[in-house]
Amino acid sequence: MVEFEAPDDSCENNDIRLRRQSFYLRNGFHKTGWYSFYDDTEFVLACTGDDFDKEGFDRFTAYLTSIVPDHIPKLYQK
């Protein structure tokens, strides 16, 4: 499981975002169809397994939010 910044033509670092996405997709990750949004940034969720474990991701983000209270990602599909 990995999150990377979603490509966005309006961002200064879009070339880096595209390179990062290409790196993960070349190295066995695939997009899950899920996204998260926090810190004013959209992230693509990718994994190496066949299925995205949304419940596991929800547990992880709940734990992370318990130790970093201002980290509250919003999970969604497009």
mmJSON file of the N, C-alpha and C atoms, coordinates in Angstrom:
{"data_MODEL":{"atom_site":{
"group_PDB":["ATOM","ATOM","ATOM","ATOM","ATOM","ATOM","ATOM","ATOM","ATOM","ATOM","ATOM","ATOM","ATOM","ATOM","ATOM","ATOM","ATOM","ATOM","ATOM","ATOM","ATOM","ATOM","ATOM","ATOM","ATOM","ATOM","ATOM","ATOM","ATOM","ATOM","ATOM","ATOM","ATOM","ATOM","ATOM","ATOM","ATOM","ATOM","ATOM","ATOM","ATOM","ATOM","ATOM","ATOM","ATOM","ATOM","ATOM","ATOM","ATOM","ATOM","ATOM","ATOM","ATOM","ATOM","ATOM","ATOM","ATOM","ATOM","ATOM","ATOM","ATOM","ATOM","ATOM","ATOM","ATOM","ATOM","ATOM","ATOM","ATOM","ATOM","ATOM","ATOM","ATOM","ATOM","ATOM","ATOM","ATOM","ATOM","ATOM","ATOM","ATOM","ATOM","ATOM","ATOM","ATOM","ATOM","ATOM","ATOM","ATOM","ATOM","ATOM","ATOM","ATOM","ATOM","ATOM","ATOM","ATOM","ATOM","ATOM","ATOM","ATOM","ATOM","ATOM","ATOM","ATOM","ATOM","ATOM","ATOM","ATOM","ATOM","ATOM","ATOM","ATOM","ATOM","ATOM","ATOM","ATOM","ATOM","ATOM","ATOM","ATOM","ATOM","ATOM","ATOM","ATOM","ATOM","ATOM","ATOM","ATOM","ATOM","ATOM","ATOM","ATOM","ATOM","ATOM","ATOM","ATOM","ATOM","ATOM","ATOM","ATOM","ATOM","ATOM","ATOM","ATOM","ATOM","ATOM","ATOM","ATOM","ATOM","ATOM","ATOM","ATOM","ATOM","ATOM","ATOM","ATOM","ATOM","ATOM","ATOM","ATOM","ATOM","ATOM","ATOM","ATOM","ATOM","ATOM","ATOM","ATOM","ATOM","ATOM","ATOM","ATOM","ATOM","ATOM","ATOM","ATOM","ATOM","ATOM","ATOM","ATOM","ATOM","ATOM","ATOM","ATOM","ATOM","ATOM","ATOM","ATOM","ATOM","ATOM","ATOM","ATOM","ATOM","ATOM","ATOM","ATOM","ATOM","ATOM","ATOM","ATOM","ATOM","ATOM","ATOM","ATOM","ATOM","ATOM","ATOM","ATOM","ATOM","ATOM","ATOM","ATOM","ATOM","ATOM","ATOM","ATOM","ATOM","ATOM","ATOM","ATOM","ATOM","ATOM","ATOM","ATOM","ATOM","ATOM","ATOM","ATOM","ATOM","ATOM","ATOM","ATOM","ATOM"],
"id":[1,2,3,4,5,6,7,8,9,10,11,12,13,14,15,16,17,18,19,20,21,22,23,24,25,26,27,28,29,30,31,32,33,34,35,36,37,38,39,40,41,42,43,44,45,46,47,48,49,50,51,52,53,54,55,56,57,58,59,60,61,62,63,64,65,66,67,68,69,70,71,72,73,74,75,76,77,78,79,80,81,82,83,84,85,86,87,88,89,90,91,92,93,94,95,96,97,98,99,100,101,102,103,104,105,106,107,108,109,110,111,112,113,114,115,116,117,118,119,120,121,122,123,124,125,126,127,128,129,130,131,132,133,134,135,136,137,138,139,140,141,142,143,144,145,146,147,148,149,150,151,152,153,154,155,156,157,158,159,160,161,162,163,164,165,166,167,168,169,170,171,172,173,174,175,176,177,178,179,180,181,182,183,184,185,186,187,188,189,190,191,192,193,194,195,196,197,198,199,200,201,202,203,204,205,206,207,208,209,210,211,212,213,214,215,216,217,218,219,220,221,222,223,224,225,226,227,228,229,230,231,232,233,234],
"type_symbol":["N","C","C","N","C","C","N","C","C","N","C","C","N","C","C","N","C","C","N","C","C","N","C","C","N","C","C","N","C","C","N","C","C","N","C","C","N","C","C","N","C","C","N","C","C","N","C","C","N","C","C","N","C","C","N","C","C","N","C","C","N","C","C","N","C","C","N","C","C","N","C","C","N","C","C","N","C","C","N","C","C","N","C","C","N","C","C","N","C","C","N","C","C","N","C","C","N","C","C","N","C","C","N","C","C","N","C","C","N","C","C","N","C","C","N","C","C","N","C","C","N","C","C","N","C","C","N","C","C","N","C","C","N","C","C","N","C","C","N","C","C","N","C","C","N","C","C","N","C","C","N","C","C","N","C","C","N","C","C","N","C","C","N","C","C","N","C","C","N","C","C","N","C","C","N","C","C","N","C","C","N","C","C","N","C","C","N","C","C","N","C","C","N","C","C","N","C","C","N","C","C","N","C","C","N","C","C","N","C","C","N","C","C","N","C","C","N","C","C","N","C","C","N","C","C","N","C","C","N","C","C","N","C","C"],
"label_atom_id":["N","CA","C","N","CA","C","N","CA","C","N","CA","C","N","CA","C","N","CA","C","N","CA","C","N","CA","C","N","CA","C","N","CA","C","N","CA","C","N","CA","C","N","CA","C","N","CA","C","N","CA","C","N","CA","C","N","CA","C","N","CA","C","N","CA","C","N","CA","C","N","CA","C","N","CA","C","N","CA","C","N","CA","C","N","CA","C","N","CA","C","N","CA","C","N","CA","C","N","CA","C","N","CA","C","N","CA","C","N","CA","C","N","CA","C","N","CA","C","N","CA","C","N","CA","C","N","CA","C","N","CA","C","N","CA","C","N","CA","C","N","CA","C","N","CA","C","N","CA","C","N","CA","C","N","CA","C","N","CA","C","N","CA","C","N","CA","C","N","CA","C","N","CA","C","N","CA","C","N","CA","C","N","CA","C","N","CA","C","N","CA","C","N","CA","C","N","CA","C","N","CA","C","N","CA","C","N","CA","C","N","CA","C","N","CA","C","N","CA","C","N","CA","C","N","CA","C","N","CA","C","N","CA","C","N","CA","C","N","CA","C","N","CA","C","N","CA","C","N","CA","C","N","CA","C","N","CA","C","N","CA","C","N","CA","C","N","CA","C","N","CA","C"],
"label_alt_id":[null,null,null,null,null,null,null,null,null,null,null,null,null,null,null,null,null,null,null,null,null,null,null,null,null,null,null,null,null,null,null,null,null,null,null,null,null,null,null,null,null,null,null,null,null,null,null,null,null,null,null,null,null,null,null,null,null,null,null,null,null,null,null,null,null,null,null,null,null,null,null,null,null,null,null,null,null,null,null,null,null,null,null,null,null,null,null,null,null,null,null,null,null,null,null,null,null,null,null,null,null,null,null,null,null,null,null,null,null,null,null,null,null,null,null,null,null,null,null,null,null,null,null,null,null,null,null,null,null,null,null,null,null,null,null,null,null,null,null,null,null,null,null,null,null,null,null,null,null,null,null,null,null,null,null,null,null,null,null,null,null,null,null,null,null,null,null,null,null,null,null,null,null,null,null,null,null,null,null,null,null,null,null,null,null,null,null,null,null,null,null,null,null,null,null,null,null,null,null,null,null,null,null,null,null,null,null,null,null,null,null,null,null,null,null,null,null,null,null,null,null,null,null,null,null,null,null,null,null,null,null,null,null,null],
"label_comp_id":["MET","MET","MET","VAL","VAL","VAL","GLU","GLU","GLU","PHE","PHE","PHE","GLU","GLU","GLU","ALA","ALA","ALA","PRO","PRO","PRO","ASP","ASP","ASP","ASP","ASP","ASP","SER","SER","SER","CYS","CYS","CYS","GLU","GLU","GLU","ASN","ASN","ASN","ASN","ASN","ASN","ASP","ASP","ASP","ILE","ILE","ILE","ARG","ARG","ARG","LEU","LEU","LEU","ARG","ARG","ARG","ARG","ARG","ARG","GLN","GLN","GLN","SER","SER","SER","PHE","PHE","PHE","TYR","TYR","TYR","LEU","LEU","LEU","ARG","ARG","ARG","ASN","ASN","ASN","GLY","GLY","GLY","PHE","PHE","PHE","HIS","HIS","HIS","LYS","LYS","LYS","THR","THR","THR","GLY","GLY","GLY","TRP","TRP","TRP","TYR","TYR","TYR","SER","SER","SER","PHE","PHE","PHE","TYR","TYR","TYR","ASP","ASP","ASP","ASP","ASP","ASP","THR","THR","THR","GLU","GLU","GLU","PHE","PHE","PHE","VAL","VAL","VAL","LEU","LEU","LEU","ALA","ALA","ALA","CYS","CYS","CYS","THR","THR","THR","GLY","GLY","GLY","ASP","ASP","ASP","ASP","ASP","ASP","PHE","PHE","PHE","ASP","ASP","ASP","LYS","LYS","LYS","GLU","GLU","GLU","GLY","GLY","GLY","PHE","PHE","PHE","ASP","ASP","ASP","ARG","ARG","ARG","PHE","PHE","PHE","THR","THR","THR","ALA","ALA","ALA","TYR","TYR","TYR","LEU","LEU","LEU","THR","THR","THR","SER","SER","SER","ILE","ILE","ILE","VAL","VAL","VAL","PRO","PRO","PRO","ASP","ASP","ASP","HIS","HIS","HIS","ILE","ILE","ILE","PRO","PRO","PRO","LYS","LYS","LYS","LEU","LEU","LEU","TYR","TYR","TYR","GLN","GLN","GLN","LYS","LYS","LYS"],
"label_asym_id":["A","A","A","A","A","A","A","A","A","A","A","A","A","A","A","A","A","A","A","A","A","A","A","A","A","A","A","A","A","A","A","A","A","A","A","A","A","A","A","A","A","A","A","A","A","A","A","A","A","A","A","A","A","A","A","A","A","A","A","A","A","A","A","A","A","A","A","A","A","A","A","A","A","A","A","A","A","A","A","A","A","A","A","A","A","A","A","A","A","A","A","A","A","A","A","A","A","A","A","A","A","A","A","A","A","A","A","A","A","A","A","A","A","A","A","A","A","A","A","A","A","A","A","A","A","A","A","A","A","A","A","A","A","A","A","A","A","A","A","A","A","A","A","A","A","A","A","A","A","A","A","A","A","A","A","A","A","A","A","A","A","A","A","A","A","A","A","A","A","A","A","A","A","A","A","A","A","A","A","A","A","A","A","A","A","A","A","A","A","A","A","A","A","A","A","A","A","A","A","A","A","A","A","A","A","A","A","A","A","A","A","A","A","A","A","A","A","A","A","A","A","A","A","A","A","A","A","A","A","A","A","A","A","A"],
"label_entity_id":["1","1","1","1","1","1","1","1","1","1","1","1","1","1","1","1","1","1","1","1","1","1","1","1","1","1","1","1","1","1","1","1","1","1","1","1","1","1","1","1","1","1","1","1","1","1","1","1","1","1","1","1","1","1","1","1","1","1","1","1","1","1","1","1","1","1","1","1","1","1","1","1","1","1","1","1","1","1","1","1","1","1","1","1","1","1","1","1","1","1","1","1","1","1","1","1","1","1","1","1","1","1","1","1","1","1","1","1","1","1","1","1","1","1","1","1","1","1","1","1","1","1","1","1","1","1","1","1","1","1","1","1","1","1","1","1","1","1","1","1","1","1","1","1","1","1","1","1","1","1","1","1","1","1","1","1","1","1","1","1","1","1","1","1","1","1","1","1","1","1","1","1","1","1","1","1","1","1","1","1","1","1","1","1","1","1","1","1","1","1","1","1","1","1","1","1","1","1","1","1","1","1","1","1","1","1","1","1","1","1","1","1","1","1","1","1","1","1","1","1","1","1","1","1","1","1","1","1","1","1","1","1","1","1"],
"label_seq_id":[1,1,1,2,2,2,3,3,3,4,4,4,5,5,5,6,6,6,7,7,7,8,8,8,9,9,9,10,10,10,11,11,11,12,12,12,13,13,13,14,14,14,15,15,15,16,16,16,17,17,17,18,18,18,19,19,19,20,20,20,21,21,21,22,22,22,23,23,23,24,24,24,25,25,25,26,26,26,27,27,27,28,28,28,29,29,29,30,30,30,31,31,31,32,32,32,33,33,33,34,34,34,35,35,35,36,36,36,37,37,37,38,38,38,39,39,39,40,40,40,41,41,41,42,42,42,43,43,43,44,44,44,45,45,45,46,46,46,47,47,47,48,48,48,49,49,49,50,50,50,51,51,51,52,52,52,53,53,53,54,54,54,55,55,55,56,56,56,57,57,57,58,58,58,59,59,59,60,60,60,61,61,61,62,62,62,63,63,63,64,64,64,65,65,65,66,66,66,67,67,67,68,68,68,69,69,69,70,70,70,71,71,71,72,72,72,73,73,73,74,74,74,75,75,75,76,76,76,77,77,77,78,78,78],
"pdbx_PDB_ins_code":[null,null,null,null,null,null,null,null,null,null,null,null,null,null,null,null,null,null,null,null,null,null,null,null,null,null,null,null,null,null,null,null,null,null,null,null,null,null,null,null,null,null,null,null,null,null,null,null,null,null,null,null,null,null,null,null,null,null,null,null,null,null,null,null,null,null,null,null,null,null,null,null,null,null,null,null,null,null,null,null,null,null,null,null,null,null,null,null,null,null,null,null,null,null,null,null,null,null,null,null,null,null,null,null,null,null,null,null,null,null,null,null,null,null,null,null,null,null,null,null,null,null,null,null,null,null,null,null,null,null,null,null,null,null,null,null,null,null,null,null,null,null,null,null,null,null,null,null,null,null,null,null,null,null,null,null,null,null,null,null,null,null,null,null,null,null,null,null,null,null,null,null,null,null,null,null,null,null,null,null,null,null,null,null,null,null,null,null,null,null,null,null,null,null,null,null,null,null,null,null,null,null,null,null,null,null,null,null,null,null,null,null,null,null,null,null,null,null,null,null,null,null,null,null,null,null,null,null,null,null,null,null,null,null],
"Cartn_x":[0.844,0.0,0.888,0.557,1.285,0.313,0.597,-0.108,0.918,0.522,1.375,0.496,1.097,0.347,-0.239,-1.504,-2.172,-1.61,-1.409,-0.984,-1.996,-1.465,-2.307,-1.565,-2.079,-1.42,-1.232,-2.035,-1.928,-0.848,-0.201,0.831,2.22,3.046,4.428,5.213,4.931,5.715,5.025,4.184,3.461,4.4,5.54,6.481,7.011,7.253,7.701,6.579,5.356,4.209,4.058,4.195,4.079,5.205,6.424,7.55,7.359,6.867,6.637,5.571,4.477,3.421,3.977,4.738,5.319,6.22,7.001,7.883,7.083,6.044,5.259,4.554,3.993,3.278,4.23,5.455,6.458,6.947,6.795,7.373,6.335,5.27,4.333,3.112,2.995,1.799,0.761,-0.501,-1.581,-2.539,-3.165,-4.122,-5.333,-5.852,-6.984,-8.329,-8.302,-9.548,-9.97,-9.16,-9.42,-8.423,-8.885,-8.076,-8.245,-7.271,-7.418,-7.054,-7.568,-7.311,-7.0,-5.846,-5.464,-4.338,-4.121,-3.089,-3.226,-4.468,-4.755,-4.2,-4.054,-3.472,-4.278,-4.478,-5.12,-4.043,-4.278,-3.352,-4.041,-3.301,-3.757,-3.347,-4.245,-3.913,-3.616,-2.483,-2.078,-1.615,-1.727,-1.303,-0.733,-0.123,0.454,-0.436,-1.368,-2.267,-3.396,-4.192,-5.312,-6.41,-6.68,-7.769,-7.255,-7.873,-7.579,-8.357,-7.659,-8.276,-8.727,-9.914,-10.411,-10.561,-11.049,-11.225,-9.873,-8.862,-7.52,-6.972,-7.224,-6.787,-7.511,-8.81,-9.577,-9.01,-8.645,-8.044,-6.711,-5.906,-4.614,-4.784,-5.689,-5.86,-6.467,-7.327,-7.862,-6.728,-5.836,-4.681,-3.803,-3.497,-2.644,-3.269,-4.572,-5.267,-5.208,-5.156,-5.087,-3.744,-2.69,-1.389,-1.021,-1.666,-1.485,-2.887,-3.461,-4.878,-5.29,-4.379,-4.791,-4.664,-4.307,-4.229,-5.548,-6.426,-7.734,-7.971,-7.454,-7.641,-9.09,-9.527,-10.862,-10.675,-11.254,-11.117,-12.326,-12.095,-13.2,-12.789,-13.795,-13.582,-14.127,-13.583,-14.087,-14.924],
"Cartn_y":[-1.167,0.0,1.228,2.166,3.429,4.524,5.722,6.905,7.773,8.335,9.335,10.479,11.668,12.85,12.642,12.993,12.856,13.886,13.474,14.451,15.598,16.798,17.999,19.049,19.349,20.299,21.682,22.015,23.352,23.439,22.332,22.323,22.511,23.26,23.49,22.192,21.233,19.997,18.849,19.173,18.111,17.133,17.61,16.695,15.655,16.07,15.13,14.163,14.671,13.807,12.738,13.119,12.154,11.129,11.58,10.649,9.677,10.184,9.318,8.274,8.709,7.772,6.703,7.109,6.156,5.156,5.626,4.739,3.628,3.994,2.983,2.029,2.571,1.713,0.77,1.194,0.324,-0.773,-0.544,-1.456,-2.273,-2.644,-3.615,-3.075,-1.774,-1.203,-0.935,-0.943,-0.552,0.352,1.236,2.161,1.368,1.755,1.051,1.662,2.886,3.602,4.432,4.38,5.146,6.291,7.37,8.567,9.02,9.766,10.413,11.877,12.686,14.117,14.59,15.217,15.862,16.832,17.755,18.787,19.491,19.747,20.439,19.712,18.393,17.619,16.348,16.017,14.758,13.708,12.504,11.388,10.217,9.507,8.274,7.124,6.196,4.999,3.868,3.222,2.124,0.961,-0.243,-1.417,-2.466,-3.482,-4.558,-5.79,-5.879,-7.032,-6.898,-7.952,-7.944,-6.982,-6.921,-6.095,-5.085,-3.93,-2.897,-3.216,-3.314,-3.613,-2.302,-1.833,-0.56,-0.584,-1.669,-1.755,-1.659,-2.318,-2.22,-0.806,-0.155,1.231,2.134,1.903,2.693,2.514,1.279,1.033,1.759,1.702,2.379,3.891,4.493,5.944,6.336,5.49,5.77,5.764,4.784,4.738,5.969,6.284,7.437,8.729,8.874,10.049,10.096,8.934,8.917,9.43,9.309,9.811,11.147,11.474,12.772,13.338,13.982,14.362,15.252,16.039,16.903,16.211,14.928,14.149,13.397,13.954,13.335,13.213,12.148,11.992,11.671,12.191,11.874,10.891,9.713,8.638,8.659,8.557,8.587,7.926,7.642,7.13,8.162,8.159,9.068,8.282],
"Cartn_z":[0.0,0.0,0.0,-0.863,-0.934,-1.356,-0.899,-1.368,-2.079,-3.196,-3.842,-4.314,-4.391,-4.786,-6.17,-6.305,-7.595,-8.574,-9.826,-10.825,-10.905,-11.093,-11.14,-11.962,-13.154,-14.055,-13.445,-12.442,-11.845,-10.763,-10.42,-9.376,-9.978,-9.258,-9.693,-9.841,-8.979,-8.964,-9.706,-10.683,-11.378,-12.072,-12.59,-13.245,-12.256,-11.017,-9.983,-9.625,-9.535,-9.243,-10.312,-11.571,-12.668,-12.631,-12.348,-12.242,-11.088,-9.952,-8.787,-9.111,-9.742,-10.123,-11.069,-12.068,-13.016,-12.312,-11.345,-10.586,-9.914,-9.184,-8.476,-9.441,-10.516,-11.461,-12.196,-12.43,-13.056,-12.112,-10.814,-9.827,-9.071,-9.757,-9.214,-8.503,-8.381,-7.769,-8.844,-8.439,-9.344,-8.584,-9.331,-8.713,-8.232,-7.078,-6.489,-6.872,-7.398,-7.645,-6.439,-5.369,-4.152,-4.056,-3.439,-3.241,-1.806,-1.33,-0.029,-0.197,0.691,0.642,2.047,2.204,3.46,3.172,4.073,3.911,2.56,2.149,0.88,-0.346,-0.265,-1.362,-1.582,-2.857,-3.21,-3.428,-2.905,-3.031,-3.711,-4.545,-5.19,-4.287,-4.024,-3.251,-4.231,-4.037,-4.896,-4.017,-4.543,-3.78,-4.722,-4.135,-4.935,-4.974,-4.042,-4.006,-5.003,-5.092,-6.019,-5.599,-4.3,-3.792,-2.774,-2.775,-1.789,-0.522,0.59,1.888,2.538,2.145,2.653,4.166,4.727,6.183,6.89,6.348,6.913,6.82,5.684,5.525,6.512,6.697,7.679,9.086,9.456,10.778,10.912,9.863,9.884,10.043,9.26,9.362,10.71,11.28,12.617,13.64,13.535,14.435,14.244,12.994,12.708,13.246,13.093,13.606,15.132,15.782,17.251,17.766,16.967,17.42,16.772,15.651,14.998,14.767,15.797,15.753,14.586,14.032,12.925,11.563,11.559,10.321,10.158,9.354,9.142,7.64,7.035,5.588,5.25,4.127,3.61,2.469,2.597,1.617,0.682,-0.629,-1.588,-2.904,-3.704,-5.06,-6.031,-7.241,-8.282,-9.26],
"occupancy":[1.0,1.0,1.0,1.0,1.0,1.0,1.0,1.0,1.0,1.0,1.0,1.0,1.0,1.0,1.0,1.0,1.0,1.0,1.0,1.0,1.0,1.0,1.0,1.0,1.0,1.0,1.0,1.0,1.0,1.0,1.0,1.0,1.0,1.0,1.0,1.0,1.0,1.0,1.0,1.0,1.0,1.0,1.0,1.0,1.0,1.0,1.0,1.0,1.0,1.0,1.0,1.0,1.0,1.0,1.0,1.0,1.0,1.0,1.0,1.0,1.0,1.0,1.0,1.0,1.0,1.0,1.0,1.0,1.0,1.0,1.0,1.0,1.0,1.0,1.0,1.0,1.0,1.0,1.0,1.0,1.0,1.0,1.0,1.0,1.0,1.0,1.0,1.0,1.0,1.0,1.0,1.0,1.0,1.0,1.0,1.0,1.0,1.0,1.0,1.0,1.0,1.0,1.0,1.0,1.0,1.0,1.0,1.0,1.0,1.0,1.0,1.0,1.0,1.0,1.0,1.0,1.0,1.0,1.0,1.0,1.0,1.0,1.0,1.0,1.0,1.0,1.0,1.0,1.0,1.0,1.0,1.0,1.0,1.0,1.0,1.0,1.0,1.0,1.0,1.0,1.0,1.0,1.0,1.0,1.0,1.0,1.0,1.0,1.0,1.0,1.0,1.0,1.0,1.0,1.0,1.0,1.0,1.0,1.0,1.0,1.0,1.0,1.0,1.0,1.0,1.0,1.0,1.0,1.0,1.0,1.0,1.0,1.0,1.0,1.0,1.0,1.0,1.0,1.0,1.0,1.0,1.0,1.0,1.0,1.0,1.0,1.0,1.0,1.0,1.0,1.0,1.0,1.0,1.0,1.0,1.0,1.0,1.0,1.0,1.0,1.0,1.0,1.0,1.0,1.0,1.0,1.0,1.0,1.0,1.0,1.0,1.0,1.0,1.0,1.0,1.0,1.0,1.0,1.0,1.0,1.0,1.0,1.0,1.0,1.0,1.0,1.0,1.0,1.0,1.0,1.0,1.0,1.0,1.0],
"B_iso_or_equiv":[0.0,0.0,0.0,0.0,0.0,0.0,0.0,0.0,0.0,0.0,0.0,0.0,0.0,0.0,0.0,0.0,0.0,0.0,0.0,0.0,0.0,0.0,0.0,0.0,0.0,0.0,0.0,0.0,0.0,0.0,0.0,0.0,0.0,0.0,0.0,0.0,0.0,0.0,0.0,0.0,0.0,0.0,0.0,0.0,0.0,0.0,0.0,0.0,0.0,0.0,0.0,0.0,0.0,0.0,0.0,0.0,0.0,0.0,0.0,0.0,0.0,0.0,0.0,0.0,0.0,0.0,0.0,0.0,0.0,0.0,0.0,0.0,0.0,0.0,0.0,0.0,0.0,0.0,0.0,0.0,0.0,0.0,0.0,0.0,0.0,0.0,0.0,0.0,0.0,0.0,0.0,0.0,0.0,0.0,0.0,0.0,0.0,0.0,0.0,0.0,0.0,0.0,0.0,0.0,0.0,0.0,0.0,0.0,0.0,0.0,0.0,0.0,0.0,0.0,0.0,0.0,0.0,0.0,0.0,0.0,0.0,0.0,0.0,0.0,0.0,0.0,0.0,0.0,0.0,0.0,0.0,0.0,0.0,0.0,0.0,0.0,0.0,0.0,0.0,0.0,0.0,0.0,0.0,0.0,0.0,0.0,0.0,0.0,0.0,0.0,0.0,0.0,0.0,0.0,0.0,0.0,0.0,0.0,0.0,0.0,0.0,0.0,0.0,0.0,0.0,0.0,0.0,0.0,0.0,0.0,0.0,0.0,0.0,0.0,0.0,0.0,0.0,0.0,0.0,0.0,0.0,0.0,0.0,0.0,0.0,0.0,0.0,0.0,0.0,0.0,0.0,0.0,0.0,0.0,0.0,0.0,0.0,0.0,0.0,0.0,0.0,0.0,0.0,0.0,0.0,0.0,0.0,0.0,0.0,0.0,0.0,0.0,0.0,0.0,0.0,0.0,0.0,0.0,0.0,0.0,0.0,0.0,0.0,0.0,0.0,0.0,0.0,0.0,0.0,0.0,0.0,0.0,0.0,0.0],
"pdbx_formal_charge":[null,null,null,null,null,null,null,null,null,null,null,null,null,null,null,null,null,null,null,null,null,null,null,null,null,null,null,null,null,null,null,null,null,null,null,null,null,null,null,null,null,null,null,null,null,null,null,null,null,null,null,null,null,null,null,null,null,null,null,null,null,null,null,null,null,null,null,null,null,null,null,null,null,null,null,null,null,null,null,null,null,null,null,null,null,null,null,null,null,null,null,null,null,null,null,null,null,null,null,null,null,null,null,null,null,null,null,null,null,null,null,null,null,null,null,null,null,null,null,null,null,null,null,null,null,null,null,null,null,null,null,null,null,null,null,null,null,null,null,null,null,null,null,null,null,null,null,null,null,null,null,null,null,null,null,null,null,null,null,null,null,null,null,null,null,null,null,null,null,null,null,null,null,null,null,null,null,null,null,null,null,null,null,null,null,null,null,null,null,null,null,null,null,null,null,null,null,null,null,null,null,null,null,null,null,null,null,null,null,null,null,null,null,null,null,null,null,null,null,null,null,null,null,null,null,null,null,null,null,null,null,null,null,null],
"auth_seq_id":[1,1,1,2,2,2,3,3,3,4,4,4,5,5,5,6,6,6,7,7,7,8,8,8,9,9,9,10,10,10,11,11,11,12,12,12,13,13,13,14,14,14,15,15,15,16,16,16,17,17,17,18,18,18,19,19,19,20,20,20,21,21,21,22,22,22,23,23,23,24,24,24,25,25,25,26,26,26,27,27,27,28,28,28,29,29,29,30,30,30,31,31,31,32,32,32,33,33,33,34,34,34,35,35,35,36,36,36,37,37,37,38,38,38,39,39,39,40,40,40,41,41,41,42,42,42,43,43,43,44,44,44,45,45,45,46,46,46,47,47,47,48,48,48,49,49,49,50,50,50,51,51,51,52,52,52,53,53,53,54,54,54,55,55,55,56,56,56,57,57,57,58,58,58,59,59,59,60,60,60,61,61,61,62,62,62,63,63,63,64,64,64,65,65,65,66,66,66,67,67,67,68,68,68,69,69,69,70,70,70,71,71,71,72,72,72,73,73,73,74,74,74,75,75,75,76,76,76,77,77,77,78,78,78],
"auth_comp_id":["MET","MET","MET","VAL","VAL","VAL","GLU","GLU","GLU","PHE","PHE","PHE","GLU","GLU","GLU","ALA","ALA","ALA","PRO","PRO","PRO","ASP","ASP","ASP","ASP","ASP","ASP","SER","SER","SER","CYS","CYS","CYS","GLU","GLU","GLU","ASN","ASN","ASN","ASN","ASN","ASN","ASP","ASP","ASP","ILE","ILE","ILE","ARG","ARG","ARG","LEU","LEU","LEU","ARG","ARG","ARG","ARG","ARG","ARG","GLN","GLN","GLN","SER","SER","SER","PHE","PHE","PHE","TYR","TYR","TYR","LEU","LEU","LEU","ARG","ARG","ARG","ASN","ASN","ASN","GLY","GLY","GLY","PHE","PHE","PHE","HIS","HIS","HIS","LYS","LYS","LYS","THR","THR","THR","GLY","GLY","GLY","TRP","TRP","TRP","TYR","TYR","TYR","SER","SER","SER","PHE","PHE","PHE","TYR","TYR","TYR","ASP","ASP","ASP","ASP","ASP","ASP","THR","THR","THR","GLU","GLU","GLU","PHE","PHE","PHE","VAL","VAL","VAL","LEU","LEU","LEU","ALA","ALA","ALA","CYS","CYS","CYS","THR","THR","THR","GLY","GLY","GLY","ASP","ASP","ASP","ASP","ASP","ASP","PHE","PHE","PHE","ASP","ASP","ASP","LYS","LYS","LYS","GLU","GLU","GLU","GLY","GLY","GLY","PHE","PHE","PHE","ASP","ASP","ASP","ARG","ARG","ARG","PHE","PHE","PHE","THR","THR","THR","ALA","ALA","ALA","TYR","TYR","TYR","LEU","LEU","LEU","THR","THR","THR","SER","SER","SER","ILE","ILE","ILE","VAL","VAL","VAL","PRO","PRO","PRO","ASP","ASP","ASP","HIS","HIS","HIS","ILE","ILE","ILE","PRO","PRO","PRO","LYS","LYS","LYS","LEU","LEU","LEU","TYR","TYR","TYR","GLN","GLN","GLN","LYS","LYS","LYS"],
"auth_asym_id":["A","A","A","A","A","A","A","A","A","A","A","A","A","A","A","A","A","A","A","A","A","A","A","A","A","A","A","A","A","A","A","A","A","A","A","A","A","A","A","A","A","A","A","A","A","A","A","A","A","A","A","A","A","A","A","A","A","A","A","A","A","A","A","A","A","A","A","A","A","A","A","A","A","A","A","A","A","A","A","A","A","A","A","A","A","A","A","A","A","A","A","A","A","A","A","A","A","A","A","A","A","A","A","A","A","A","A","A","A","A","A","A","A","A","A","A","A","A","A","A","A","A","A","A","A","A","A","A","A","A","A","A","A","A","A","A","A","A","A","A","A","A","A","A","A","A","A","A","A","A","A","A","A","A","A","A","A","A","A","A","A","A","A","A","A","A","A","A","A","A","A","A","A","A","A","A","A","A","A","A","A","A","A","A","A","A","A","A","A","A","A","A","A","A","A","A","A","A","A","A","A","A","A","A","A","A","A","A","A","A","A","A","A","A","A","A","A","A","A","A","A","A","A","A","A","A","A","A","A","A","A","A","A","A"],
"auth_atom_id":["N","CA","C","N","CA","C","N","CA","C","N","CA","C","N","CA","C","N","CA","C","N","CA","C","N","CA","C","N","CA","C","N","CA","C","N","CA","C","N","CA","C","N","CA","C","N","CA","C","N","CA","C","N","CA","C","N","CA","C","N","CA","C","N","CA","C","N","CA","C","N","CA","C","N","CA","C","N","CA","C","N","CA","C","N","CA","C","N","CA","C","N","CA","C","N","CA","C","N","CA","C","N","CA","C","N","CA","C","N","CA","C","N","CA","C","N","CA","C","N","CA","C","N","CA","C","N","CA","C","N","CA","C","N","CA","C","N","CA","C","N","CA","C","N","CA","C","N","CA","C","N","CA","C","N","CA","C","N","CA","C","N","CA","C","N","CA","C","N","CA","C","N","CA","C","N","CA","C","N","CA","C","N","CA","C","N","CA","C","N","CA","C","N","CA","C","N","CA","C","N","CA","C","N","CA","C","N","CA","C","N","CA","C","N","CA","C","N","CA","C","N","CA","C","N","CA","C","N","CA","C","N","CA","C","N","CA","C","N","CA","C","N","CA","C","N","CA","C","N","CA","C","N","CA","C","N","CA","C","N","CA","C","N","CA","C","N","CA","C","N","CA","C"],
"pdbx_PDB_model_num":[1,1,1,1,1,1,1,1,1,1,1,1,1,1,1,1,1,1,1,1,1,1,1,1,1,1,1,1,1,1,1,1,1,1,1,1,1,1,1,1,1,1,1,1,1,1,1,1,1,1,1,1,1,1,1,1,1,1,1,1,1,1,1,1,1,1,1,1,1,1,1,1,1,1,1,1,1,1,1,1,1,1,1,1,1,1,1,1,1,1,1,1,1,1,1,1,1,1,1,1,1,1,1,1,1,1,1,1,1,1,1,1,1,1,1,1,1,1,1,1,1,1,1,1,1,1,1,1,1,1,1,1,1,1,1,1,1,1,1,1,1,1,1,1,1,1,1,1,1,1,1,1,1,1,1,1,1,1,1,1,1,1,1,1,1,1,1,1,1,1,1,1,1,1,1,1,1,1,1,1,1,1,1,1,1,1,1,1,1,1,1,1,1,1,1,1,1,1,1,1,1,1,1,1,1,1,1,1,1,1,1,1,1,1,1,1,1,1,1,1,1,1,1,1,1,1,1,1,1,1,1,1,1,1]
}}}
